Amino acid sequence: LMSYDRLLRTDTDVVITPAFLTFRPRQFVVGRGGYMVEEYTKSRIQELAIDLHMTHQGLYNVGSTWFGNTSTVLSMVPKMLEVAKFILDSPKYNVDQGFPRWHIGVTSMYAGELVVNHFIPKDNVWVNSESLDINCNSIEKTINVYHSHCWPGDQYPGYFNKWAFERGEYTAQRFPRDNLDLAVINDYFMAMALYGK
């Protein structure tokens, strides 16, 4: 991996668009998360940082997608796993209080936020909520999106929905390729999921 200048760390429920080929940011870029909606969670992550002797610069709701210098990303991932393991092994932090308060199901998000805050100076982090981690059921123009993410939950109207996909509700018969508008991100996502191109 060291032969690459930059690495993209992301989830598996995403699609990369052709626009990503031209993306050359100077800063370390992260998408936006969807897990930080309560002050309680912010204070809990601050407390976690103190307990782990790590720095938290006040950058919240960091997405699971990171794009940056190869050696930096490769040094951050093991630390993220270490923080996640700490949370899961801790009698203090491994107590699920429900989403969005403190939910064990998003442990990797908490760990990732803490690691980004610890490793990257705040002025060098770009939380790109305009073109990274864009919800896959959005009607954004594909040309303006580098990366689309299939956020969980049935609360998002329209399609694409990962649970519906897993239930087999999306088929080539229901969504013929010729009827999909690849210029719009939800159709682009559907085409990638159903047709792989």
Contact map, one row per residue, 1 for C-alpha under 8 A:
11110000000000000000000000000000000000000000000000000000000000000000010000000000000000000000000000000000000000000000000000000000000000000000000000000000000000000000000000000000000000000000000000000
11111000000000000000000000000000000000000000000000000000000000000000011000000000000000000000000000000000000000000000000000000000000000000000000000000000000000000000000000000000000000000000000000000
11111000000000000000000000000000000000000000000000000000000000000000000000000000000000000000000000000000000000000000000000000000000000000000000000000000000000000000000000000000000000000000000000000
11111110000000000000000000000000000000000000000000000000000000000000010000000000000000000000000000000000000000000000000000000000000000000000000000000000000000000000000000000000000000000000000000000
01111110000000000000000000000000000000000000000000000000000000000000110000000000000000000000000000000000000000000000000000000000000000000000000000000000000000000000000000000000000000000000000000000
00011111000000000000000000000000000000000000000000000000000000000011110000000000000000000000000000000000000000000000000000000000000000000000000000000000000000000000000000000000000000000000000000000
00011111100000000000000000000000000000000000000000000000000000000111110010000000000000000000000000000000000000000000000000000000000000000000000000000000000000000000000000000000000000000000000000000
00000111110000000000000000000000000000000000000000000000000000001111000000000000000000000000000000000000000000000000000000000000000000000000000000000000000000000000000000000000000000000000000000000
00000011111000000000000000000000000000000000000000000000000000011110000010000000000000000000000000000000000000000000000000000000000000000000000000000000000000000000000000000000000000000000000000000
00000001111101000000000000000000000000000000000000000000000000011100000000000000000000000000000000000000000000000000000000000000000000000000000000000000000000000000000000000000000000000000000000000
00000000111111000000000000000000000000000000000000000000000000011000000000000000000000000000000000000000000000000000000000000000000000000000000000000000000000000000000000000000000000000000000000000
00000000011111000000000000000000000000000000000000000000000000000000000000000000000000000000000000000000000000000000000000000000000000000000000000000000000000000000000000000000000000000000000000000
00000000001111100000000000000000000000000000000000000000000000000000000000000000000000000000000000000000000000000000000000000000000000000000000000001100000000000100000000000000000000000000000000000
00000000011111110000000000000000000000000000000000000000000000000000000000000000000000000000000000000000000000000000000000000000000010000000000000111100000000000000000000000000000000000000000000000
00000000000011111000000000000000000000000000000000000000000000000000000000000000000000000000000000000000000000000000000000000000000000000000000000111000000000000000000000000000000000000000100100000
00000000000001111101000000000000000000000000000000000000000000000000000000000000000000000000000000000000000000000000000000000000000000000000000001110000000000000000000000000000000000000000000000000
00000000000000111111000000000000000000000000000000000000000000000000000000000000000000000000000000000000000000000000000000000000000000000000011011110000000000000000000000000000000000000000000000000
00000000000000011111100000000000000000000000000000000000000000000000000000000000000000000000000000000000000000000000000000000000000000000000001001000000000000000000000000000000000000000000000000000
00000000000000001111111000000000000000000000000000000000000000000000000000000000000000000000000000000000000000000000000000000000000000000000011111000000000000000000000000000000000000000000000000000
00000000000000011111111000000000000000000000000000000000000000000000000000000000000000000000000000000000000000000000000000000000000000000000000011100000000000000000000000000000000000000000000000000
00000000000000000111111000000000000000000000000000000000000000000000000000000000000000000000000000000000000000000000000000000000000000000000000000000000000000000000000000000000000000000000000000000
00000000000000000011111100000000000000000000000000000000000000000000000000000000000000000000000000000000000000000000000000000000000000000000000000000000000000000000000000000000000000000000000000000
00000000000000000011111110000000000000000000000000000000000000000000000000000000000000000000000000000000000000000000000000000000000000000000000001000000000000000000000000000000000000000000000000000
00000000000000000000011111000000000000000000000000000000000000000000000000000000000000000000000000000000000000000000000000000000000000000000000000000000000000000000000000000000000000000000000000000
00000000000000000000001111111000000000000000000000000000000000000000000000000000000000000000000000000000000000000000000000000000000000000000000000000000000000000000000000000000000000000000000000000
00000000000000000000000111110000000000000000000000000000000000000000000000000000000000000000000000000000000000000000000000000000000000000000000000000000000000000000000000000000000000000000000000000
00000000000000000000000011111000000000000000000000000000000000000001000000000000000000000000000000000000000000000000000000011100000000000000000000000000000000000000000000000000000000000000000000000
00000000000000000000000011111100000000000000000000000000000000000111100000000000000000000000000000000000000000000000000100011100000000000000000000000000000000000000000000000000000000000000000000000
00000000000000000000000010111110000000000000000000000000000000000111000000000000000000000000000000000000000000000000000000001111000000000000000000000000000000000000000000000000000000000000000000000
00000000000000000000000000011111000000000000000000000000000001111110000000000000000000000000000000000000000000000000000000001111000100000000000000000000000000000000000000000000000000000000000000000
00000000000000000000000000001111100000000000000000000000000001111100000000000000000000000000000000000000000000000000000000000011100110000000000000000000000000000000000000000000000000000000000000000
00000000000000000000000000000111110000000000000000000000000011110000000000000000000000000000000000000000000000000000000000000011100110000000000000000000000000000000000000000000000000000000000000000
00000000000000000000000000000011111100000000000000000000000011110000000000000000000000000000000000000000000010000000000000000000000010000000000000000000000000000000000000000000000000000000000000000
00000000000000000000000000000001111110000000000000000000000010100000000000000000000000000000000000000000000000000000000000000000000000000000000000000000000000000000000000000000000000000000000000000
00000000000000000000000000000000111110000000000000000000000010000000000000000000000000000000000000110000010010000000000000000000000000000000000000000000000000000000000000000000000000000000000000000
00000000000000000000000000000000111111001100000000000000000110000000000000000000000000000000000000010000000000000000000000000000000000000000000000000000000000000000000000000000000000000000000000000
00000000000000000000000000000000011111101000000000000000000000000000000000000000000000000000000000011000000000000000000000000000000000000000000000000000000000000000000000000000000000000000000000000
00000000000000000000000000000000000111111100000000000000000000000000000000000000000000000000000000011000000000000000000000000000000000000000000000000000000000000000000000000000000000000000000000000
00000000000000000000000000000000000011111110000000000000000000000000000000000000000000000000000000000000000000000000000000000000000000000000000000000000000000000000000000000000000000000000000000000
00000000000000000000000000000000000001111111000000000000000000000000000000000000000000000000000000001000000000000000000000000000000000000000000000000000000000000000000000000000000000000000000000000
00000000000000000000000000000000000111111111100000000000000000000000000000000000000000000000000000011100000000000000000000000000000000000000000000000000000000000000000000000000000000000000000000000
00000000000000000000000000000000000101111111110000000000000100000000000000000000000000000000000000000000000000000000000000000000000000000000000000000000000000000000000000000000000000000000000000000
00000000000000000000000000000000000000111111111000000000000000000000000000000000000000000000000000000000000000000000000000000000000000000000000000000000000000000000000000000000000000000000000000000
00000000000000000000000000000000000000011111111100000000000000000000000000000000000000000000000000000000000000000000000000000000000000000000000000000000000000000000000000000000000000000000000000000
00000000000000000000000000000000000000001111111110000000000000000000000000000000000000000000000000000000000001000100000000000000000000000000000000000000000000000000000000000000000000000000000000000
00000000000000000000000000000000000000000111111111000001000000000000000000000000000000000000000000000000000000000000000000000000000000000000000000000000000000000000000000000000000000000000000000000
00000000000000000000000000000000000000000011111111100000000000000000000000000000000000000000000000000000000000000000000000000000000000000000000000000000000000000000000000000000000000000000000000000
00000000000000000000000000000000000000000001111111110000000000000000000000000000000000000000000000000000000000000000000000000000000000000000000000000000000000000000000000000000000000000000000000000
00000000000000000000000000000000000000000000111111111111000000000000000000000000000000000000000000000000000000000100000000000000000000000000000000000000000000000000000000000000000000000000000000000
00000000000000000000000000000000000000000000011111111110000000000000000000000000000000000000000000000000000000000000000000000000000000000000000000000000000000000000000000000000000000000000000000000
00000000000000000000000000000000000000000000001111111100000000000000000000000000000000000000000000000000000000000000000000000000000000000000000000000000000000000000000000000000000000000000000000000
00000000000000000000000000000000000000000000000111111100000000000000000000000000000000000000000000000000000000000000000000000000000000000000000000000000000000000000000000000000000000000000000000000
00000000000000000000000000000000000000000000000011111110000000000000000000000000000000000000000000000000000000000000000000000000000000000000000000000000000000000000000000000000000000000000000000000
00000000000000000000000000000000000000000000000011111111000000000000000000000000000000000000000000000000000000000100010000000000000000000000000000000000000000000000000000000000000000000000000000000
00000000000000000000000000000000000000000000000011001111100000000000000000000000000000000000000000000000000000000100110000000000000000000000000000000000000000000000000000000000000000000000000000000
00000000000000000000000000000000000000000000010010000111111000000000000000000000000000000000000000000000000000000100110000000000000000000000000000000000000000000000000000000000000000000000000000000
00000000000000000000000000000000000000000000000000000011111000000000000000000000000000000000000000000000000000000000110001000000000000000000000000000000000000000000000000000000000000000000000000000
00000000000000000000000000000000000000000000000000000001111100000000000000000000000000000000000000000000000000000000100000000000000000000000000000000000000000000000000000000000000000000000000000000
00000000000000000000000000000000000000000000000000000001111111000000000000000000000000000000000000000000000000001000100001000000000000000000000000000000000000000000000000000000000000000000000000000
00000000000000000000000000000000000100000100000000000000011111000000000000000000000000000000000000000000000000001000000000000000000000000000000000000000000000000000000000000000000000000000000000000
00000000000000000000000000000001111100000000000000000000001111100000000000000000000000000000000000000000000000001000000000000000000000000000000000000000000000000000000000000000000000000000000000000
00000000000000000000000000000111100000000000000000000000001111110000000000000000000000000000000000000000000010011001000000000010000000000000000000000000000000000000000000000000000000000000000000000
00000000000000000000000000000111110000000000000000000000000011111100000000000000000000000000000000000000000010011000000000000000000010000000000000000000000000000000000000000000000000000000000000000
00000000111000000000000000000111100000000000000000000000000001111100000000000000000000000000000000000000000110010000000000000000000000000000000000000000000000000000000000000000000000000000000000000
00000001111000000000000000000110000000000000000000000000000000111110000000000000000000000000000000000000000000000000000000000000000110000000000000000000000000000000000000000000000000000000000000000
00000011110000000000000000011110000000000000000000000000000000111111000010000000000000000000000000000000000000000000000000000000000000000000000000000000000000000000000000000000000000000000000000000
00000111100000000000000000011100000000000000000000000000000000001111100010000000000000000000000000000000000000000000000000000000000000000000000000000000000000000000000000000000000000000000000000000
00000111000000000000000000111000000000000000000000000000000000000111110110000000000000000000000000000000000000000000000000000000000000000000000000000000000000000000000000000000000000000000000000000
00001110000000000000000000010000000000000000000000000000000000000011111110000000000000000000000000000000000000000000000000000000000000000000000000000000000000000000000000000000000000000000000000000
11011110000000000000000000000000000000000000000000000000000000000001111111000000000000000000000000000000000000000000000000000000000000000000000000000000000000000000000000000000000000000000000000000
01000000000000000000000000000000000000000000000000000000000000000000111111100000000000000000000000000000000000000000000000000000000000000000000000000000000000000000000000000000000000000000000000000
00000000000000000000000000000000000000000000000000000000000000000001111111110000000000000000000000000000000000000000000000000000000000000000000000000000000000000000000000000000000000000000000000000
00000010100000000000000000000000000000000000000000000000000000000111111111111000000000000000000000000000000000000000000000000000000000000000000000000000000000000000000000000000000000000000000000000
00000000000000000000000000000000000000000000000000000000000000000000011111111100000000000000000000000000000000000000000000000000000000000000000000000000000000000000000000000000000000000000000000000
00000000000000000000000000000000000000000000000000000000000000000000001111111110000000000000000000000000000000000000000000000000000000000000000000000000000000000000000000000000000000000000000000000
00000000000000000000000000000000000000000000000000000000000000000000000111111111000000000000000000000000000000000011001000000000000000000000000000000000000000000000000000000000000000000000000000000
00000000000000000000000000000000000000000000000000000000000000000000000011111111100000000000000000000000000000000000000000000000000000000000000000000000000000000000000000000000000000000000000000000
00000000000000000000000000000000000000000000000000000000000000000000000001111111110000000000000000000000000000000000000000000000000000000000000000000000000000000000000000000000000000000000000000000
00000000000000000000000000000000000000000000000000000000000000000000000000111111111000000000000000000000000000000010000000000000000000000000000000000000000000000000000000000000000000000000000000000
00000000000000000000000000000000000000000000000000000000000000000000000000011111111100000000000000000000000100110110000000000000000000000000000000000000000000000000000000000000000000000000000000000
00000000000000000000000000000000000000000000000000000000000000000000000000001111111110000000000000000000000100100000000000000000000000000000000000000000000000000000000000000000000000000000000000000
00000000000000000000000000000000000000000000000000000000000000000000000000000111111111000000000000000000000000000000000000000000000000000000000000000000000000000000000000000000000000000000000000000
00000000000000000000000000000000000000000000000000000000000000000000000000000011111111100000000000000000000000100000000000000000000000000000000000000000000000000000000000000000000000000000000000000
00000000000000000000000000000000000000000000000000000000000000000000000000000001111111110000000000000000001101100000000000000000000000000000000000000000000000000000000000000000000000000000000000000
00000000000000000000000000000000000000000000000000000000000000000000000000000000111111111000000000000000000000000000000000000000000000000000000000000000000000000000000000000000000000000000000000000
00000000000000000000000000000000000000000000000000000000000000000000000000000000011111111100000000000000000000000000000000000000000000000000000000000000000000000000000000000000000000000000000000000
00000000000000000000000000000000000000000000000000000000000000000000000000000000001111111100110000000000001000000000000000000000000000000000000000000000000000000000000000000000000000000000000000000
00000000000000000000000000000000000000000000000000000000000000000000000000000000000111111100110000000001001000000000000000000000000000000000000000000000000000000000000000000000000000000000000000000
00000000000000000000000000000000000000000000000000000000000000000000000000000000000011111110110000000000000000000000000000000000000000000000000000000000000000000000000000000000000000000000000000000
00000000000000000000000000000000000000000000000000000000000000000000000000000000000001111111110000000000000000000000000000000000000000000000000000000000000000000000000000000000000000000000000000000
00000000000000000000000000000000000000000000000000000000000000000000000000000000000000001111111000000000000000000000000000000000000000000000000000000000000000000000000000000000000000000000000000000
00000000000000000000000000000000000000000000000000000000000000000000000000000000000000000111111000000000000000000000000000000000000000000000000000000000000000000000000000000000000000000000000000000
00000000000000000000000000000000000000000000000000000000000000000000000000000000000000111111111000000000000000000000000000000000000000000000000000000000000000000000000000000000000000000000000000000
00000000000000000000000000000000000000000000000000000000000000000000000000000000000000111111111100000001000000000000000000000000000000000000000000000000000000000000000000000000000000000000000000000
00000000000000000000000000000000000000000000000000000000000000000000000000000000000000000011111110000111000000000000000000000000000000000000000000000000000000000000000000000000000000000000000000000
00000000000000000000000000000000000000000000000000000000000000000000000000000000000000000000011111000111000000000000000000000000000000000000000000000000000000000000000000000000000000000000000000000
00000000000000000000000000000000000000000000000000000000000000000000000000000000000000000000001111101110000000000000000000000000000000000000000000000000000000000000000000000000000000000000000000000
00000000000000000000000000000000000000000000000000000000000000000000000000000000000000000000000111111110000000000000000000000000000000000000000000000000000000000000000000000000000000000000000000000
00000000000000000000000000000000001000000000000000000000000000000000000000000000000000000000000011111110000000000000000000000000000000000000000000000000000000000000000000000000000000000000000000000
00000000000000000000000000000000001111001000000000000000000000000000000000000000000000000000000001111110000000000000000000000000000000000000000000000000000000000000000000000000000000000000000000000
00000000000000000000000000000000000011011000000000000000000000000000000000000000000000000000000011111110000000000000000000000000000000000000000000000000000000000000000000000000000000000000000000000
00000000000000000000000000000000000000001000000000000000000000000000000000000000000000000000001111111111000000000000000000000000000000000000000000000000000000000000000000000000000000000000000000000
00000000000000000000000000000000000000000000000000000000000000000000000000000000000000000000001111111111111000000000000000000000000000000000000000000000000000000000000000000000000000000000000000000
00000000000000000000000000000000000000000000000000000000000000000000000000000000000000010000011100000111111000000000000000000000000000000000000000000000000000000000000000000000000000000000000000000
00000000000000000000000000000000000000000000000000000000000000000000000000000000000000000000000000000011111100000000000000000000000000000000000000000000000000000000000000000000000000000000000000000
00000000000000000000000000000000001000000000000000000000000000000000000000000000000000000000000000000011111111000000000000000000000000000000000000000000000000000000000000000000000000000000000000000
00000000000000000000000000000000000000000000000000000000000000000000000000000000000100110000000000000011111111100000000000000000000000000000000000000000000000000000000000000000000000000000000000000
00000000000000000000000000000000000000000000000000000000000000010000000000000001100100000000000000000000111111110000000000000000000000000000000000000000000000000000000000000000000000000000000000000
00000000000000000000000000000000101000000000000000000000000001110000000000000000000000000000000000000000011111111000000000000000000000000000000000000000000000000000000000000000000000000000000000000
00000000000000000000000000000000000000000000100000000000000000000000000000000000000100000000000000000000011111111100000000000000000000000000000000000000000000000000000000000000000000000000000000000
00000000000000000000000000000000000000000000000000000000000000000000000000000001101100000000000000000000001111111110000000000000000000000000000000000000000000000000000000000000000000000000000000000
00000000000000000000000000000000000000000000000000000000000001110000000000000001000000000000000000000000000111111111000000000000000000000000000000000000000000000000000000000000000000000000000000000
00000000000000000000000000000000000000000000000000000000001111100000000000000000000000000000000000000000000011111111100000000000000000000000000000000000000000000000000000000000000000000000000000000
00000000000000000000000000000000000000000000100010000111000000000000000000000001000000000000000000000000000001111111110000000000000000000000000000000000000000000000000000000000000000000000000000000
00000000000000000000000000000000000000000000000000000000000000000000000000010011000000000000000000000000000000111111111000000000000000000000000000000000000000000000000000000000000000000000000000000
00000000000000000000000000000000000000000000000000000000000001000000000000010000000000000000000000000000000000011111111100000000000000000000000000000000000000000000000000000000000000000000000000000
00000000000000000000000000000000000000000000000000000011111000000000000000000000000000000000000000000000000000001111111111000000000000000000000000000000000000000000000000000000000000000000000000000
00000000000000000000000000000000000000000000000000000111100000000000000000000000000000000000000000000000000000000111111110000000000000000000000000000000000000000000000000000000000000000000000000000
00000000000000000000000000000000000000000000000000000000000000000000000000010000000000000000000000000000000000000011111110000000000000000000000000000000000000000000000000000000000000000000000000000
00000000000000000000000000010000000000000000000000000000000000000000000000000000000000000000000000000000000000000001111111011000000000000000000000000000000000000000000000000000000000000000000000000
00000000000000000000000000000000000000000000000000000000000000000000000000000000000000000000000000000000000000000000111111111000000000000000000000000000000000000000000000000000000000000000000000000
00000000000000000000000000000000000000000000000000000000101000000000000000000000000000000000000000000000000000000000100111111000000000000000000000000000000000000000000000000000000000000000000000000
00000000000000000000000000000000000000000000000000000000000000000000000000000000000000000000000000000000000000000000000011111100000000000000000000000000000000000000000000000000000000000000000000000
00000000000000000000000000110000000000000000000000000000000000000000000000000000000000000000000000000000000000000000000111111100000000000000000000000000000000000000000000000000000000000000000000000
00000000000000000000000000111100000000000000000000000000000000000000000000000000000000000000000000000000000000000000000111111110000000000000000000000000000000000000000000000000000000000000000000000
00000000000000000000000000111100000000000000000000000000000000000000000000000000000000000000000000000000000000000000000000111111000000000000000000000000000000000000000000000000000000000000000000000
00000000000000000000000000001111000000000000000000000000000001000000000000000000000000000000000000000000000000000000000000001111100000000000000000000000000000000000000000000000000000000000000000000
00000000000000000000000000001111000000000000000000000000000000000000000000000000000000000000000000000000000000000000000000000111111100000000000000000000000000000000000000000000000000000000000000000
00000000000000000000000000000011000000000000000000000000000000000000000000000000000000000000000000000000000000000000000000000011111111000000000000000000000000000000000000000000000000000000000000000
00000000000000000000000000000000000000000000000000000000000000000000000000000000000000000000000000000000000000000000000000000001111101000000000010000000000000000000000000000000000000000000000000000
00000000000000000000000000000000000000000000000000000000000000000000000000000000000000000000000000000000000000000000000000000001111111000000000111110000000000000000000000000000000000000000000000000
00000000000000000000000000000111000000000000000000000000000000001000000000000000000000000000000000000000000000000000000000000001111111000000000011111000000000000000000000000000000000000000000000000
00000000000001000000000000000011100000000000000000000000000000101000000000000000000000000000000000000000000000000000000000000000101111100000000000111000000000000000000000000000000000000000000000000
00000000000000000000000000000000000000000000000000000000000000000000000000000000000000000000000000000000000000000000000000000000111111110100000010111000000000000000000000000000000000000000000000000
00000000000000000000000000000000000000000000000000000000000000000000000000000000000000000000000000000000000000000000000000000000000011111100000000011110000000000000000000000000000000000000000000000
00000000000000000000000000000000000000000000000000000000000000000000000000000000000000000000000000000000000000000000000000000000000001111100000000011110000000111000000000000000000000001100100000000
00000000000000000000000000000000000000000000000000000000000000000000000000000000000000000000000000000000000000000000000000000000000000111110000000000100000111111000000000000000000000001100000000000
00000000000000000000000000000000000000000000000000000000000000000000000000000000000000000000000000000000000000000000000000000000000001111111000000000000000000000000000000000000000000011100000000000
00000000000000000000000000000000000000000000000000000000000000000000000000000000000000000000000000000000000000000000000000000000000000001111100000000000000000000000000000000000000000011100000000000
00000000000000000000000000000000000000000000000000000000000000000000000000000000000000000000000000000000000000000000000000000000000000000111110110000000000000000000000000000000000000011100000000000
00000000000000000000000000000000000000000000000000000000000000000000000000000000000000000000000000000000000000000000000000000000000000000011111110000000000000000000000000000000000000111000000000000
00000000000000001010000000000000000000000000000000000000000000000000000000000000000000000000000000000000000000000000000000000000000000000001111111000000000000000000000000000000000001111001000000000
00000000000000001110000000000000000000000000000000000000000000000000000000000000000000000000000000000000000000000000000000000000000000000000111111000000000000000000000000000000000000100000000000000
00000000000000000010000000000000000000000000000000000000000000000000000000000000000000000000000000000000000000000000000000000000001000000001111111000000000000000000000000000000000000000000000000000
00000000000000001011000000000000000000000000000000000000000000000000000000000000000000000000000000000000000000000000000000000000011101000001111111110000000000000000000000000000000000001000000000000
00000000000000011111001000000000000000000000000000000000000000000000000000000000000000000000000000000000000000000000000000000000001100000000011111110000000000000000000000000000000000000000000000000
00000000000001111001000000000000000000000000000000000000000000000000000000000000000000000000000000000000000000000000000000000000001111000000000011111000000000000000000000000000000000000000000000000
00000000000001111000000000000000000000000000000000000000000000000000000000000000000000000000000000000000000000000000000000000000001111110000000011111100000000000000000000000000000000001000100000000
00000000000011100000000000000000000000000000000000000000000000000000000000000000000000000000000000000000000000000000000000000000000111110000000000111110000000000000000000000000000000000000000000000
00000000000011000000000000000000000000000000000000000000000000000000000000000000000000000000000000000000000000000000000000000000000000111000000000011111000000011100000000000000000000000000000000000
00000000000000000000000000000000000000000000000000000000000000000000000000000000000000000000000000000000000000000000000000000000000000110000000000001111100000001100000000000000000000000000000000000
00000000000000000000000000000000000000000000000000000000000000000000000000000000000000000000000000000000000000000000000000000000000000000000000000000111110000001110000000000000000000000000000000000
00000000000000000000000000000000000000000000000000000000000000000000000000000000000000000000000000000000000000000000000000000000000000000000000000000011111100001110000000000000000000000000000000000
00000000000000000000000000000000000000000000000000000000000000000000000000000000000000000000000000000000000000000000000000000000000000000000000000000001111110001010000000000000000000000000000000000
00000000000000000000000000000000000000000000000000000000000000000000000000000000000000000000000000000000000000000000000000000000000000000000000000000000111110000000000000000000000000000000000000000
00000000000000000000000000000000000000000000000000000000000000000000000000000000000000000000000000000000000000000000000000000000000000001000000000000000111111101000000000000000000000000000000000000
00000000000000000000000000000000000000000000000000000000000000000000000000000000000000000000000000000000000000000000000000000000000000001000000000000000011111100000000000000000000000000000000000000
00000000000000000000000000000000000000000000000000000000000000000000000000000000000000000000000000000000000000000000000000000000000000001000000000000000000111111000000000000000000000000000000000000
00000000000000000000000000000000000000000000000000000000000000000000000000000000000000000000000000000000000000000000000000000000000000011000000000000000000111111000000000000000000000000100000000000
00000000000000000000000000000000000000000000000000000000000000000000000000000000000000000000000000000000000000000000000000000000000000011000000000000100000001111101100000000000000000000110110000000
00000000000000000000000000000000000000000000000000000000000000000000000000000000000000000000000000000000000000000000000000000000000000011000000000000111110101111111100000000000000000000000000000000
00000000000010000000000000000000000000000000000000000000000000000000000000000000000000000000000000000000000000000000000000000000000000000000000000000111100000011111110000000000000000000000000000000
00000000000000000000000000000000000000000000000000000000000000000000000000000000000000000000000000000000000000000000000000000000000000000000000000000001110000001111111000000000000000000000000000000
00000000000000000000000000000000000000000000000000000000000000000000000000000000000000000000000000000000000000000000000000000000000000000000000000000000000000011111111111000000000000000000000000000
00000000000000000000000000000000000000000000000000000000000000000000000000000000000000000000000000000000000000000000000000000000000000000000000000000000000000011111111111000000000000000000000000000
00000000000000000000000000000000000000000000000000000000000000000000000000000000000000000000000000000000000000000000000000000000000000000000000000000000000000000111111110000000000000000000000000000
00000000000000000000000000000000000000000000000000000000000000000000000000000000000000000000000000000000000000000000000000000000000000000000000000000000000000000011111110000000000000000000000000000
00000000000000000000000000000000000000000000000000000000000000000000000000000000000000000000000000000000000000000000000000000000000000000000000000000000000000000001111111100000000000000000000000000
00000000000000000000000000000000000000000000000000000000000000000000000000000000000000000000000000000000000000000000000000000000000000000000000000000000000000000001111111100000000000000000000000000
00000000000000000000000000000000000000000000000000000000000000000000000000000000000000000000000000000000000000000000000000000000000000000000000000000000000000000001100111110110000000000000000001000
00000000000000000000000000000000000000000000000000000000000000000000000000000000000000000000000000000000000000000000000000000000000000000000000000000000000000000000000111111110000000000000000001000
00000000000000000000000000000000000000000000000000000000000000000000000000000000000000000000000000000000000000000000000000000000000000000000000000000000000000000000000001111111100000000000000001000
00000000000000000000000000000000000000000000000000000000000000000000000000000000000000000000000000000000000000000000000000000000000000000000000000000000000000000000000000111111000000000000000000000
00000000000000000000000000000000000000000000000000000000000000000000000000000000000000000000000000000000000000000000000000000000000000000000000000000000000000000000000001111111000000000000000000000
00000000000000000000000000000000000000000000000000000000000000000000000000000000000000000000000000000000000000000000000000000000000000000000000000000000000000000000000001111111101100000000000000000
00000000000000000000000000000000000000000000000000000000000000000000000000000000000000000000000000000000000000000000000000000000000000000000000000000000000000000000000000011111111100000000000000000
00000000000000000000000000000000000000000000000000000000000000000000000000000000000000000000000000000000000000000000000000000000000000000000000000000000000000000000000000010011111100000000001000100
00000000000000000000000000000000000000000000000000000000000000000000000000000000000000000000000000000000000000000000000000000000000000000000000000000000000000000000000000000001111110000000000000000
00000000000000000000000000000000000000000000000000000000000000000000000000000000000000000000000000000000000000000000000000000000000000000000000000000000000000000000000000000011111110000000000000000
00000000000000000000000000000000000000000000000000000000000000000000000000000000000000000000000000000000000000000000000000000000000000000000000000000000000000000000000000000011111111000011011000000
00000000000000000000000000000000000000000000000000000000000000000000000000000000000000000000000000000000000000000000000000000000000000000000000000000000000000000000000000000000011111110011000000000
00000000000000000000000000000000000000000000000000000000000000000000000000000000000000000000000000000000000000000000000000000000000000000000010000000000000000000000000000000000000111111011001000000
00000000000000000000000000000000000000000000000000000000000000000000000000000000000000000000000000000000000000000000000000000000000000000000111000000000000000000000000000000000000011111011000000000
00000000000000000000000000000000000000000000000000000000000000000000000000000000000000000000000000000000000000000000000000000000000000000111110000000000000000000000000000000000000011111111000000000
00000000000000000000000000000000000000000000000000000000000000000000000000000000000000000000000000000000000000000000000000000000000000011111110010010000000000000000000000000000000001111111100000000
00000000000000000000000000000000000000000000000000000000000000000000000000000000000000000000000000000000000000000000000000000000000000011111000000000000000000110000000000000000000000011111110000000
00000000000000000000000000000000000000000000000000000000000000000000000000000000000000000000000000000000000000000000000000000000000000000000000000000000000000010000000000000000000111111111111000000
00000000000000000000000000000000000000000000000000000000000000000000000000000000000000000000000000000000000000000000000000000000000000000000010000000000000000000000000000000000000111111111111100000
00000000000000100000000000000000000000000000000000000000000000000000000000000000000000000000000000000000000000000000000000000000000000010000000000010000000000010000000000000000000000001111111110000
00000000000000000000000000000000000000000000000000000000000000000000000000000000000000000000000000000000000000000000000000000000000000000000000000000000000000010000000000000000000100000111111111000
00000000000000000000000000000000000000000000000000000000000000000000000000000000000000000000000000000000000000000000000000000000000000000000000000000000000000000000000000000000100101000011111111111
00000000000000100000000000000000000000000000000000000000000000000000000000000000000000000000000000000000000000000000000000000000000000000000000000000000000000000000000000000000000000000001111111111
00000000000000000000000000000000000000000000000000000000000000000000000000000000000000000000000000000000000000000000000000000000000000000000000000000000000000000000000000000000000000000000111111110
00000000000000000000000000000000000000000000000000000000000000000000000000000000000000000000000000000000000000000000000000000000000000000000000000000000000000000000000001110000000000000000011111110
00000000000000000000000000000000000000000000000000000000000000000000000000000000000000000000000000000000000000000000000000000000000000000000000000000000000000000000000000000000100000000000001111111
00000000000000000000000000000000000000000000000000000000000000000000000000000000000000000000000000000000000000000000000000000000000000000000000000000000000000000000000000000000000000000000001111111
00000000000000000000000000000000000000000000000000000000000000000000000000000000000000000000000000000000000000000000000000000000000000000000000000000000000000000000000000000000000000000000001100111
